[in-house]
Amino acid sequence: MNLSEISGKEIVNLVTGERLGVIGECDLIIDETTGSILALMIPRERGFFGLKKDKSMLEVPWRSVKKIGNDMIIIEYDGVY
């Protein structure tokens, strides 16, 4: 699968039902020797009505990806946000 095929898909956490972001907004951690994806780095913007946003990153291991569909990527991640 090419990166262009997953770009733009929403990431949804199966554990919480929360929409975490879109692949186009995420960074990928890639193994330089094999070219395989190790993790997704999802930006977490938290704030109240857009004020005082915390721009921390959520690192989700690629093994947490359970299904890649036409419109979204389902992950199973129970880590702390």
C-alpha positions in Angstrom: 0.0 0.0 0.0 1.3 3.5 -0.9 1.2 6.5 1.4 -1.1 8.2 -1.2 -3.7 5.5 -0.7 -4.0 6.1 3.1 -3.6 9.9 3.0 -6.8 11.8 3.9 -8.3 8.9 5.9 -9.7 9.6 9.4 -8.2 7.8 12.3 -10.8 6.4 14.8 -10.0 4.7 18.0 -12.0 1.5 18.5 -11.5 1.6 22.3 -12.9 5.1 22.9 -14.8 5.8 19.7 -12.9 9.1 19.4 -11.8 10.6 16.1 -8.1 11.3 16.5 -7.2 13.0 13.3 -6.5 12.6 9.6 -3.4 10.8 8.2 -2.5 13.9 6.2 -2.0 15.8 9.5 0.1 13.0 11.1 3.7 12.1 11.0 5.0 8.6 10.4 7.9 6.9 12.1 9.5 4.7 9.5 12.2 2.0 9.9 15.0 3.3 7.6 16.3 -0.2 6.8 13.0 -1.9 5.9 10.8 1.0 5.0 8.0 -0.2 7.2 5.9 2.1 9.3 6.6 1.8 13.1 4.2 4.3 14.5 1.8 7.2 13.8 2.5 10.5 15.4 -0.9 12.2 15.8 -1.1 15.8 16.9 -3.3 16.4 19.9 -4.7 19.9 20.1 -6.6 20.4 23.3 -8.1 23.6 24.3 -11.3 25.4 25.3 -13.0 27.1 22.3 -9.7 27.1 20.5 -7.9 29.0 23.2 -4.7 27.8 24.9 -4.1 24.7 22.7 -1.6 22.1 23.8 0.2 20.8 20.7 1.5 17.5 22.1 1.9 14.4 20.0 0.3 11.0 20.5 2.5 8.1 19.4 0.4 5.1 18.3 2.3 1.9 17.4 1.5 0.7 13.9 0.6 -2.7 15.4 -2.5 -0.9 16.9 -3.9 -0.4 13.4 -6.7 -3.0 13.0 -8.4 -2.0 9.8 -7.9 0.3 6.9 -11.1 1.0 5.1 -12.2 3.3 2.3 -12.7 6.4 4.5 -11.1 5.6 7.8 -8.4 3.8 9.7 -9.5 1.9 12.8 -7.0 1.6 15.6 -7.2 -0.2 18.9 -5.3 2.0 21.3 -5.8 2.1 25.1 -2.8 4.2 25.9 -3.0 7.5 27.8 -3.7 10.6 25.6 
